[in-house]
């Protein structure tokens, strides 16, 4: 299969296939006649694996490590578990931060609903933002559980 054929079979773009190839996640052979990169069904399976790993939040570097373990005949499963166990608290914290941001945005919209628009006057850039209290506290359920 050529790049675009592989991409279509996996439901990704040709650029995605080329990117993963440049990153060393896919290793096509070269057609000796024209130099095209040629992929086989094993590459399709590997590409689908990469897609699944990405949906679980793995970085390309982590996926490369997982694939390296598998290519060497070692089970990558312990590594996969460890990586997710390390990442999950970070994801929960990010969710908490985003929920706090959404609450601040809602509060801002509510408090600005009746405020008139203003124009910059040398002392003020945007009265809406400048009227909003600066909140540096991060109150998250994840932090409260600690």
Rosetta blueprint (number, residue, H / E / L):
1 X L
2 X L
3 X H
4 X H
5 X H
6 X H
7 X H
8 X H
9 X H
10 X H
11 X L
12 X L
13 X L
14 X H
15 X H
16 X H
17 X H
18 X H
19 X H
20 X H
21 X H
22 X H
23 X L
24 X L
25 X L
26 X L
27 X L
28 X L
29 X E
30 X E
31 X L
32 X L
33 X L
34 X L
35 X L
36 X L
37 X E
38 X E
39 X L
40 X L
41 X H
42 X H
43 X H
44 X H
45 X H
46 X H
47 X H
48 X H
49 X H
50 X H
51 X H
52 X H
53 X H
54 X H
55 X H
56 X L
57 X L
58 X L
59 X L
60 X H
61 X H
62 X H
63 X H
64 X H
65 X H
66 X H
67 X H
68 X H
69 X H
70 X H
71 X H
72 X L
73 X L
74 X L
75 X L
76 X L
77 X H
78 X H
79 X H
80 X H
81 X H
82 X H
83 X H
84 X H
85 X H
86 X H
87 X H
88 X H
89 X H
90 X H
91 X H
92 X H
93 X H
94 X H
95 X H
96 X H
97 X H
98 X H
99 X H
100 X H
101 X H
102 X H
103 X H
104 X H
105 X H
106 X H
107 X H
108 X H
109 X H
110 X H
111 X H
112 X H
113 X L
114 X L
115 X L
116 X L
117 X L
118 X L
119 X L
120 X L
121 X L
122 X L
123 X L
124 X L
125 X L
126 X L
127 X H
128 X H
129 X H
130 X H
131 X H
132 X L
133 X L
134 X L
135 X L
136 X L
137 X L
138 X L
139 X L
140 X L
141 X H
142 X H
143 X H
144 X H
145 X H
146 X L
